[in-house]
Amino acid sequence: MLSNLVVTKQKVVLIIDELNRERIAPKFIGSLLHEQGQGADTIKALPTGVSLKHVATFEALIDKYANNNTGSTTDSNFTGFNVILPTLADLLCYQTPAFIFGFLNRLRRSENVRRVFLWASPQHLQDPHADYILAGCEYLAELVLRLETDKLLSLISRKPGGGVTNRRYSCEVSKTQFKVTPLDGGRPAGASSKQPSPEAEQTPEPASSTFKIELDEDEVLARNALTLPYERTSEPPEGNIIYTPDADDDFDEEDPDEDLCI
């Protein structure tokens, strides 16, 4: 099921909708959470409409859920709230991109928020810098689900250790579930799944060249017979030290130590 791939340990989930189905966003995300056993009291949504123009609307959600000032929840296995945000197009109608990024970051850092879901339909983004804003949301997200067509989707997942996986799936929607199947073990669509032939795996022969590395027999003999200038051809004779005193030297022919019993 798709919920197994989306409802994971990744905290910020961005859903990029190429099919323009924003109207089903809250219901779609809610169904994914319910499939994974998330109780209704752990799923919280930010109000939509004109109330988004007031900063107090965002602060109220931060204070109530991110700061966990709600008292308690009926779920004994409560690990945090799942926050469903309005669509990115709605948020941009009332707030600046900088404010949206800051709000996402505050939710991401909260220990009481388990997951944050943001839905974005590129065709509905009216901002002149929509591409950069969407790229910024992808940067903040730890999991990016892209609904490409009715039967194809892709999933990028970033793990805390720094690993990134990028896989594509075929999808089949029924009345009871959203079934997905990996395409070619996660390889991009269009990539051949055929095994390379033995001929293709063989290492190609090096191209012909005028530079020769190997030596033939005659060249080896000539190399061994060559004596280099720094090589010693024979042992040197025993060395002797010859000293010739100068005229100014105070030279005493007598042995100064002849009176010692040595």
Residue pairs with C-beta under 8 A, 6 or more apart in sequence:
1 35
1 177
1 178
1 179
1 180
2 32
2 171
2 178
2 179
2 180
3 31
3 32
3 33
3 35
3 36
3 178
4 36
5 145
5 155
5 169
5 180
6 13
6 32
6 143
6 145
6 155
7 32
7 33
7 35
7 36
7 38
7 115
8 143
8 157
10 115
10 142
10 143
10 157
10 158
11 108
11 113
11 114
11 115
11 116
11 142
12 104
12 107
12 108
12 115
12 116
12 118
12 140
12 141
12 142
12 143
13 115
13 116
13 117
13 118
13 141
13 142
13 143
13 144
13 145
14 118
14 120
14 137
14 138
14 140
14 141
14 143
14 144
14 145
15 25
15 29
15 117
15 118
15 119
15 120
15 145
15 146
15 147
16 120
16 121
16 122
16 134
16 138
16 144
16 145
16 146
16 147
17 25
17 119
17 120
17 121
17 147
18 121
18 122
18 123
18 146
18 147
18 148
18 149
19 147
19 149
19 150
20 121
20 123
20 124
21 28
21 121
21 147
22 87
22 89
22 119
22 121
22 124
25 84
25 87
25 119
26 45
26 84
29 84
29 117
29 119
30 43
30 84
33 42
33 43
33 82
34 40
35 177
38 82
39 73
39 74
39 75
41 73
41 74
41 75
42 73
42 75
42 78
42 80
42 81
42 82
42 114
43 81
43 82
43 84
44 61
44 65
44 81
44 82
44 83
44 84
45 83
45 84
45 85
46 52
46 57
46 58
46 61
46 83
46 84
46 85
46 86
47 57
47 86
48 86
48 90
50 94
51 57
52 86
52 90
52 91
52 93
52 94
52 95
53 94
53 95
55 99
58 103
61 83
62 103
62 106
62 107
62 110
63 69
64 70
65 81
65 83
65 112
65 113
66 81
66 106
66 107
66 110
66 112
66 113
67 110
67 112
68 112
79 114
80 111
80 112
80 113
80 114
80 115
81 112
81 113
81 114
82 114
82 115
82 117
83 107
83 113
83 115
83 116
83 117
84 117
85 91
85 116
85 117
85 118
85 119
87 118
87 119
87 120
87 121
87 124
88 100
88 118
88 119
88 120
88 121
88 125
88 133
88 134
88 137
89 120
89 121
89 124
89 125
89 126
91 100
92 100
92 125
92 126
92 127
92 133
93 126
95 103
97 127
97 129
97 133
97 136
100 133
101 136
101 137
101 140
104 116
104 118
104 137
104 140
105 140
107 113
107 116
108 116
108 140
118 137
118 141
120 134
120 137
122 130
122 134
125 133
125 134
127 133
138 144
141 158
142 157
142 158
143 155
143 156
143 157
143 158
144 155
144 156
145 153
145 154
145 155
146 153
146 154
146 155
146 156
147 153
148 154
150 171
150 173
151 170
151 171
151 172
152 168
152 169
152 170
152 171
152 189
153 168
153 169
153 171
153 180
154 166
154 167
154 168
154 169
155 165
155 166
155 167
155 168
155 169
156 164
156 165
156 166
157 164
157 165
158 164
159 165
165 186
166 186
167 182
167 183
167 186
168 182
168 183
168 186
168 187
168 188
168 189
169 180
169 181
169 182
169 183
170 180
170 181
170 183
171 178
171 179
171 180
171 181
172 178
172 179
172 180
172 181
173 179
183 189
184 191
184 193
185 193
187 193
215 223
227 233
245 251
